[in-house]
């Protein structure tokens, strides 16, 4: 048996690090929302089709971000969309055609 010792400590980021993290989170949020809106509009549930639809645009829009951020955003957006579809089949939420844009945005925010 291997004994492992861990330590917990809090990091206090500098102002430059905070702004960098805020920009990163905002960019990731934009990526997820763009992928989710495309998935809703085109009824896309496969990663390949979503990748073909949105990846080049996001790479052009965010050239300084690593590509795995885009892939992770696509994965998260597909998970949200598939969950929404599954719940709509169980009648726990209204179907996509009946839901208004504001309700869709609320669903995205809650997820």
C-alpha positions in Angstrom: 0.0 0.0 0.0 1.3 3.4 -1.0 1.0 6.2 1.5 0.2 9.6 0.0 0.3 12.9 1.8 -1.7 15.9 0.5 -1.8 19.5 1.4 -4.6 22.0 0.7 -3.8 25.6 0.1 -5.5 28.6 -1.5 -4.0 30.4 -4.4 -4.5 34.1 -4.7 -4.2 35.1 -8.4 -2.8 38.4 -9.3 -4.9 41.0 -11.2 -3.3 39.9 -14.5 -4.1 36.3 -13.8 -7.7 37.1 -12.8 -8.3 39.0 -16.0 -6.8 36.2 -18.0 -9.0 33.7 -16.3 -12.1 35.9 -16.8 -11.3 36.2 -20.5 -10.8 32.5 -20.8 -14.1 31.7 -19.1 -16.0 34.2 -21.2 -14.5 32.8 -24.4 -15.5 29.3 -23.3 -19.0 30.4 -22.5 -19.3 32.0 -26.0 -18.0 28.7 -27.5 -20.6 26.6 -25.6 -23.4 28.9 -26.4 -22.5 29.0 -30.1 -22.3 25.2 -30.3 -25.6 24.9 -28.4 -27.4 27.3 -30.6 -26.2 25.5 -33.7 -27.2 22.1 -32.3 -30.7 23.5 -31.6 -31.1 25.1 -35.0 -29.9 22.1 -37.0 -31.0 19.4 -34.6 -27.5 18.0 -34.4 -26.7 15.3 -31.9 -23.4 13.9 -33.3 -20.0 15.3 -32.5 -18.9 14.8 -36.1 -21.8 16.9 -37.6 -21.4 19.6 -35.0 -17.6 19.7 -35.6 -18.2 20.1 -39.4 -20.7 22.8 -38.7 -19.0 25.0 -36.2 -15.3 24.1 -35.7 -13.7 26.3 -38.4 -15.7 29.3 -37.4 -14.7 29.0 -33.7 -11.1 28.4 -34.7 -11.2 31.6 -36.7 -13.0 33.5 -33.9 -10.6 32.2 -31.2 -7.3 31.6 -32.8 -5.2 32.0 -29.6 -7.2 29.3 -27.7 -6.2 25.7 -27.7 -8.3 23.5 -29.9 -9.3 21.2 -27.0 -11.3 24.1 -25.6 -13.5 24.0 -28.7 -13.8 20.2 -28.5 -14.7 20.4 -24.8 -17.3 23.1 -25.6 -18.8 21.0 -28.3 -19.0 18.0 -25.9 -20.7 20.1 -23.2 -23.1 21.6 -25.7 -24.1 18.2 -27.0 -24.6 16.9 -23.5 -26.9 19.8 -22.7 -28.8 19.4 -26.0 -29.2 15.6 -25.6 -30.4 16.0 -22.1 -32.9 18.5 -23.2 -34.2 16.1 -25.9 -34.3 13.2 -23.5 -36.4 15.2 -21.0 -38.7 16.5 -23.7 -39.4 12.9 -24.8 -40.4 12.2 -21.2 -42.6 15.3 -21.3 -40.7 16.9 -18.4 -40.1 19.9 -20.6 -41.9 21.2 -23.6 -40.7 20.0 -27.0 -38.2 22.1 -28.9 -40.8 23.5 -31.4 -43.0 24.7 -28.6 -40.3 26.3 -26.4 -39.7 29.9 -26.9 -36.2 31.3 -27.3 -36.2 32.7 -23.8 -37.1 29.3 -22.4 -34.3 27.7 -24.3 -31.8 30.3 -22.9 -33.1 29.6 -19.4 -32.5 25.8 -20.0 -29.0 26.6 -21.1 -28.3 28.8 -18.1 -29.6 26.2 -15.7 -27.4 23.5 -17.2 
